[in-house]
């Protein structure tokens, strides 16, 4: 199977880093966290409903993960475990501060080779804003499950690890969240008509 030797090498490296981190090696722990930091910021932003304070939440989550790394099961993927800690820290932060923020979605940059007219940009911005507004009307739980699937491109297994639930539960939560998002988008279309 092509790529399997590379995958096994990456898994072995991650397993060694987990072992080193569990033995107290901060550098190895940093190497485990580094590939997940952008995803952690996005998860924190989704749960908080704003990017304000997301950096602090991620830093707090890193500290909590470092204190808990000895209890981490090295046979499981690190990313979902870490993102679950991030989501929990963000929930705690939001609860303690009573934040009522708006969700901010980071927009991917457009490749330079693509020529887009000002009209296309205006329509895309308007569509993007409609989706952001509709997502802001959803619950934090709905926003989180949608963000994990579509912004972080996680599979059901990793989402289940992150949300600390079964894959079947993830599937039903995502289905219900997408249904509510469609309803909100349709409501916006009716209001604009």
C-alpha positions in Angstrom: 0.0 0.0 0.0 1.6 3.3 -1.1 2.4 5.7 1.7 2.0 3.1 4.5 5.7 3.2 5.4 5.6 7.0 5.7 2.4 6.8 7.8 4.0 4.2 10.0 7.1 6.4 10.4 4.9 9.4 11.3 3.0 7.3 13.8 6.2 5.9 15.3 7.6 9.4 15.7 4.4 10.6 17.3 4.4 7.6 19.7 8.1 8.4 20.6 7.2 12.0 21.2 4.3 11.1 23.4 6.6 8.8 25.4 9.2 11.5 25.8 6.6 14.1 26.8 5.2 11.7 29.4 8.7 11.4 30.7 8.8 15.2 31.2 10.4 16.3 27.9 8.9 19.7 27.2 10.4 19.9 23.7 8.7 16.7 22.7 5.4 17.9 24.0 5.9 21.2 22.0 6.4 19.1 18.9 3.1 17.2 19.6 1.2 20.5 20.1 2.7 22.5 17.3 0.8 20.9 14.3 -2.5 21.4 16.2 -2.2 25.1 17.2 -4.0 26.7 14.3 -6.9 24.2 14.7 -6.9 24.9 18.5 -7.3 28.6 17.8 -10.2 28.0 15.4 -11.9 25.6 17.9 -11.4 28.2 20.7 -12.8 30.9 18.4 -15.9 28.8 17.6 -16.6 27.9 21.2 -16.0 31.4 22.5 -18.0 33.0 19.6 -15.2 35.5 19.0 -11.5 35.5 18.4 -11.0 37.7 21.4 -9.4 35.6 24.1 -8.8 32.6 21.9 -5.0 32.8 22.2 -5.3 32.8 26.0 -7.7 29.8 26.0 -5.2 27.9 23.8 -2.3 28.8 26.1 -4.4 27.6 29.1 -5.2 24.4 27.2 -1.6 23.8 26.4 -0.8 24.1 30.1 -3.6 21.8 31.1 -2.5 19.2 28.4 1.1 19.4 29.7 -0.1 18.7 33.2 -2.3 15.8 32.0 0.0 14.3 29.3 1.1 11.5 31.7 -2.5 10.2 31.6 -2.8 10.3 27.8 -3.2 6.9 26.1 -0.3 6.9 23.6 -2.2 4.4 21.4 -4.8 7.1 20.6 -4.4 10.1 18.3 -3.0 13.2 20.2 -4.9 15.9 18.1 -8.5 15.0 19.1 -7.4 14.6 22.8 -5.7 18.0 22.7 -8.6 19.7 20.9 -11.1 18.3 23.5 -9.0 20.1 26.2 -9.1 23.3 24.1 -12.9 23.0 23.7 -13.4 22.4 27.4 -11.1 25.3 28.3 -13.0 27.6 25.9 -16.4 26.5 27.4 -15.1 27.2 30.9 -13.7 30.6 29.8 -16.9 31.6 28.1 -19.0 30.5 31.1 -16.8 32.3 33.6 -16.7 35.6 31.6 -20.3 35.4 30.3 -19.1 36.3 26.8 -21.6 37.1 24.1 -19.4 37.3 21.1 -19.9 36.9 17.4 -18.3 34.0 15.5 -15.5 35.1 13.3 -14.6 32.8 10.5 -11.1 33.1 9.1 -11.3 33.4 5.3 -8.9 31.4 3.2 -6.8 33.5 0.9 -7.6 33.4 -2.8 -4.8 31.9 -5.0 -3.0 34.6 -7.0 -3.5 32.8 -10.3 -7.3 33.1 -10.0 -8.8 36.2 -11.5 -11.9 37.4 -9.7 -14.0 40.3 -10.7 -15.2 42.9 -8.1 -18.8 41.6 -8.6 -17.7 38.1 -7.8 -15.9 39.3 -4.6 -19.0 41.2 -3.5 -21.3 38.1 -4.0 -18.8 35.8 -2.3 -18.5 38.2 0.6 -22.3 38.5 0.9 -22.7 34.7 0.8 -20.0 34.2 3.4 -21.5 36.8 5.6 -24.9 35.1 5.3 -23.4 31.8 6.4 -21.5 33.5 9.3 -24.7 35.2 10.4 -26.7 32.0 10.2 -24.0 30.1 12.2 -24.0 32.8 14.9 -27.7 32.1 15.4 -26.9 28.4 16.2 -25.9 27.1 19.6 -22.3 26.8 20.5 -22.6 23.0 20.3 -23.9 23.2 16.7 -21.2 25.7 15.7 -18.5 23.5 17.2 -19.6 20.2 15.5 -19.9 22.1 12.1 -16.5 23.8 12.6 -14.7 20.5 13.4 -16.1 18.8 10.4 -15.9 21.5 7.7 -13.3 24.0 9.0 -10.9 21.4 10.6 -11.9 18.7 8.1 -12.0 16.0 10.9 -13.4 12.6 10.3 -16.1 11.2 12.5 -13.7 9.2 14.6 -11.5 12.2 15.4 -14.6 14.3 16.1 -15.8 11.7 18.5 -12.5 11.8 20.3 -12.6 15.6 20.4 -16.2 15.8 21.6 -15.8 12.8 23.9 -18.7 10.9 22.5 -19.4 8.0 20.1 -19.1 8.3 16.4 -22.8 7.7 16.0 -23.5 10.6 18.3 -21.2 12.8 16.2 -23.1 11.8 13.0 -26.5 12.7 14.5 -25.2 15.9 16.1 -23.7 17.0 12.8 -26.9 16.1 10.9 -29.1 18.1 13.3 -26.6 21.0 13.3 -26.6 21.1 9.5 -30.4 20.9 9.4 -30.6 23.9 11.7 -28.0 25.8 9.7 -30.0 25.1 6.5 -33.2 26.4 8.3 -31.3 29.6 9.3 -30.0 30.1 5.8 -33.5 29.6 4.3 -34.9 32.0 6.8 -32.4 34.6 5.7 -33.4 34.1 2.1 -37.0 34.6 2.9 -36.3 37.8 5.0 -34.2 39.2 2.1 -36.9 38.5 -0.5 
